[in-house]
Amino acid sequence: MTEEFSASKPIYMQIADRIIRKIVRRENWPGDKLPSVREMAVESGVNPNTIQRTYSELERMGIVETRRGQGTFITENKEILSSISGDLQREVIELFVNQMKELGLTEDEMIFSIQQYFKAEREA
């Protein structure tokens, strides 16, 4: 099954982002083995070199580690994992706040809107 990719960002980074989001959502756990480069390439519908670059970037970021002859594993370093979760949360919040500011909302109006949204969700 191939995935859809945006033209605005390199494919290897989009795949890295998807892996990071799976880790943050706890679909993948610290110490879990990632699929082999070839398996991930077939799964994603991309060239194995793209996945190799993805894994190299994740390793550079400290999110995964490659064990010779065993494969690529998610780090067990809780500080790094906590940091990427916090970074992702800030990124999403910043995007949301900037979009709400573009609509002309104040901080208080944003908070009120969020509270109303969650109230409606609970009632639904």
ChimeraX attribute file (.defattr): number of C-alpha atoms within 10 A of each C-alpha:
attribute: neighborCount
match mode: 1-to-1
recipient: residues
	/A:1	7
	/A:2	10
	/A:3	9
	/A:4	10
	/A:5	13
	/A:6	8
	/A:7	7
	/A:8	7
	/A:9	9
	/A:10	11
	/A:11	18
	/A:12	20
	/A:13	17
	/A:14	16
	/A:15	20
	/A:16	19
	/A:17	15
	/A:18	12
	/A:19	20
	/A:20	22
	/A:21	16
	/A:22	13
	/A:23	19
	/A:24	18
	/A:25	11
	/A:26	10
	/A:27	11
	/A:28	16
	/A:29	16
	/A:30	16
	/A:31	14
	/A:32	15
	/A:33	17
	/A:34	17
	/A:35	13
	/A:36	16
	/A:37	20
	/A:38	15
	/A:39	13
	/A:40	18
	/A:41	18
	/A:42	15
	/A:43	13
	/A:44	18
	/A:45	13
	/A:46	16
	/A:47	13
	/A:48	17
	/A:49	13
	/A:50	19
	/A:51	24
	/A:52	17
	/A:53	17
	/A:54	21
	/A:55	26
	/A:56	18
	/A:57	16
	/A:58	21
	/A:59	17
	/A:60	11
	/A:61	12
	/A:62	16
	/A:63	22
	/A:64	24
	/A:65	20
	/A:66	16
	/A:67	9
	/A:68	7
	/A:69	6
	/A:70	9
	/A:71	13
	/A:72	22
	/A:73	20
	/A:74	23
	/A:75	21
	/A:76	16
	/A:77	13
	/A:78	10
	/A:79	10
	/A:80	14
	/A:81	20
	/A:82	12
	/A:83	11
	/A:84	19
	/A:85	17
	/A:86	12
	/A:87	12
	/A:88	16
	/A:89	13
	/A:90	12
	/A:91	12
	/A:92	10
	/A:93	12
	/A:94	12
	/A:95	12
	/A:96	13
	/A:97	16
	/A:98	12
	/A:99	12
	/A:100	15
	/A:101	13
	/A:102	9
	/A:103	9
	/A:104	11
	/A:105	15
	/A:106	12
	/A:107	12
	/A:108	9
	/A:109	12
	/A:110	16
	/A:111	12
	/A:112	11
	/A:113	13
	/A:114	12
	/A:115	12
	/A:116	12
	/A:117	11
	/A:118	11
	/A:119	11
	/A:120	10
	/A:121	9
	/A:122	8
	/A:123	6
	/A:124	6
